[in-house]
């Protein structure tokens, strides 16, 4: 598993949570992989960021939790499955398996805030 540096931000006014790899700028396409959770990919179809609109509702957590800078995301794409796990302050907030209908190649990333 490859570990990458993560930059996360939470906009409390708009209740939007974004976590992206620090070495990536922008994205090519975004896919709704769970209700309200979007996986953004680059032109090589590799994951570069996660965006969650209405984050406190989607994740069923208080807004103060989303402001914690200790964030990690696990993204694994194996065959026809995508596994996404979001942890904040070493607490698993969200975990989901979805179909890889987006032709994302096999990858295994752990993205952590430094």
FIKE-578505 format. One line per 5 residues: number of its first residue (from 1); their letters; for each residue x, y, z of N, C-alpha, C. Coordinates in steps of 0.1 Angstrom, whole numbers. Each point is the difference from the previous one (the first is absolute). Example, Ala and Ser with C-alpha at 12.3 -4.5 7.8 and 13.67 -1.06 7.14 Angstrom:
REM residues 2
1> as> 132,-57,78,-9,12,0,9,12,0; -4,11,-7,9,11,0,-8,11,8
REM end
This chain:
REM residues 114
1> xxxxx> 8,-12,0,-8,12,0,9,12,0; -4,10,-8,8,12,-2,-6,11,10; 8,7,7,-4,11,8,3,13,-6; -10,9,0,1,13,-6,-4,10,10; 4,13,-2,-3,11,9,-14,6,-4
6> xxxxx> -8,2,10,-13,5,-2,-2,15,5; -7,7,-8,-5,13,5,-15,0,1; -5,3,11,-15,0,2,-5,14,4; -12,2,-4,-6,13,4,-15,-2,2; -5,8,10,-14,-1,2,-6,14,0
11> xxxxx> -10,2,-8,-7,13,-1,-13,-1,8; 1,5,12,-12,-2,9,-12,7,-5; 1,12,-6,-12,7,-5,-7,-8,-11; 8,-7,-9,-7,-7,-11,0,-15,4; 5,-4,11,1,-14,5,6,-9,-11
16> xxxxx> 11,4,-5,7,-7,-11,14,-4,5; 3,-13,-1,13,-6,4,7,-4,-12; 13,4,-1,8,-4,-12,13,-5,6; 5,-12,-5,13,-5,3,7,-4,-13; 12,6,-2,7,-3,-13,15,-3,3
21> xxxxx> 5,-7,-10,15,-3,1,7,13,-2; 10,2,8,7,13,0,8,3,-13; 4,-11,-7,7,2,-12,-8,1,-13; -14,0,2,-9,1,-12,-7,14,0; -2,4,-12,-8,13,-2,-11,-3,-9
26> xxxxx> -12,3,4,-12,-2,-8,-4,-15,-2; -9,-2,-8,-5,-14,-4,-6,0,-14; -1,-11,-5,-5,-2,-14,-15,-4,0; -4,-8,10,-14,-4,1,-3,-3,14; -13,1,4,-4,-5,13,-11,-9,-1
31> xxxxx> 0,-10,9,-10,-10,0,-7,-1,14; -13,-2,0,-8,-2,12,2,-14,4; 8,-3,10,2,-14,4,-9,-5,12; -6,10,6,-9,-3,11,-9,13,1; -11,-1,6,-10,11,0,7,13,6
36> xxxxx> 4,9,-9,6,13,4,15,-1,1; 6,-11,-2,15,-1,1,5,-2,-14; 9,9,-4,6,0,-14,15,-3,0; 4,-9,-9,14,-3,-2,4,7,-13; 10,9,2,5,7,-12,13,-7,-5
41> xxxxx> 1,-1,-13,11,-7,-6,8,9,-10; 12,-3,-3,8,7,-9,-2,-6,-15; 8,5,-9,-2,-4,-14,4,-15,-2; 8,-5,9,4,-14,0,-9,-9,7; -12,5,5,-10,-7,7,4,-4,14
46> xxxxx> 10,7,5,5,-3,14,-7,10,10; -4,-5,12,-6,9,10,9,11,4; -5,12,1,7,11,5,-6,8,12; -13,-2,1,-7,7,11,-14,-6,3; -5,4,12,-13,-4,4,-8,13,4
51> xxxxx> -12,1,-5,-8,12,4,-13,-5,5; -4,6,12,-13,-4,6,-8,12,2; -11,1,-7,-10,12,2,-9,-4,11; -5,10,8,-9,-3,11,7,-10,9; 13,2,3,8,-10,6,-5,-4,14
56> xxxxx> -4,9,8,-4,-4,14,-12,-9,-1; -9,2,-9,-12,-8,-2,4,-14,-6; 7,1,-11,4,-13,-7,8,-9,9; 9,6,8,9,-8,9,-6,-2,14; -11,7,3,-7,-1,13,9,3,11
61> xxxxx> 7,12,-1,10,4,11,-3,15,2; 5,5,11,-1,14,3,10,8,-9; -3,12,-3,9,8,-8,14,2,7; 0,0,13,13,1,7,10,-11,-3; -6,-12,-2,8,-12,-4,7,2,-13
66> xxxxx> -7,6,-9,5,2,-14,11,11,0; 2,7,10,10,11,1,13,-6,5; 0,-12,5,13,-6,5,9,-2,-11; 13,4,1,10,-2,-11,5,-14,-1; -2,-9,9,5,-13,0,-9,-9,-8
71> xxxxx> 3,0,-14,-9,-7,-9,8,-10,-8; -6,-12,-2,7,-10,-9,-11,-6,-8; 4,-4,-13,-10,-6,-9,7,-12,-6; -6,-11,-1,4,-12,-6,-8,-1,-13; 7,-1,-11,-7,-3,-13,6,-12,-6
76> xxxxx> -8,-10,-2,5,-13,-7,-9,-3,-11; 6,-2,-12,-8,-4,-12,6,-13,-4; -8,-11,1,4,-13,-4,-11,-6,-9; 4,-2,-12,-10,-6,-9,-12,9,-2; -12,-5,3,-12,7,-2,-5,7,13
81> xxxxx> 9,1,10,-4,6,13,8,12,4; -6,10,6,7,11,6,-3,0,15; 10,0,8,-2,1,14,5,14,5; -8,7,7,4,13,5,-3,0,15; 10,4,8,-1,2,15,5,13,4
86> xxxxx> -8,8,7,4,13,5,1,-1,15; 11,4,6,2,1,14,4,14,4; -6,5,11,4,13,6,3,-2,15; 12,5,4,5,-2,13,0,-15,4; 5,-8,-9,1,-15,2,-13,-7,3
91> xxxxx> -11,7,-4,-14,-6,1,-5,-2,-14; -4,-12,-3,-6,-3,-13,-14,7,-1; -1,9,-10,-12,8,-2,-9,-6,-11; 7,-5,-10,-8,-6,-12,8,-11,-6; -7,-10,-4,7,-11,-8,-11,-5,-10
96> xxxxx> 5,-2,-12,-10,-4,-11,7,-8,-10; -7,-10,-5,5,-7,-12,-10,3,-11; 5,3,-12,-9,3,-11,6,-6,-13; -8,-1,-10,4,-6,-13,10,10,-7; 10,-6,-6,10,8,-7,-5,0,-15
101> xxxxx> -10,8,-2,-6,2,-14,7,11,-8; 11,5,6,7,12,-5,13,-3,-6; 4,-13,-1,12,-5,-6,12,6,8; -1,1,13,12,5,8,9,-12,1; 13,1,-3,9,-11,0,2,-5,15
106> xxxxx> 7,-11,1,2,-5,14,10,9,7; -4,5,11,8,9,9,-3,-3,14; 9,3,9,-2,-1,14,8,12,6; -7,10,5,5,12,6,-5,2,14; 9,4,8,-4,5,13,5,15,-1
111> xxxx> -9,9,2,3,14,-1,-2,6,14; 10,6,5,0,5,14,4,14,1; -6,8,9,4,13,3,13,-1,7; 10,9,-3,13,-1,6,0,9,12
REM end
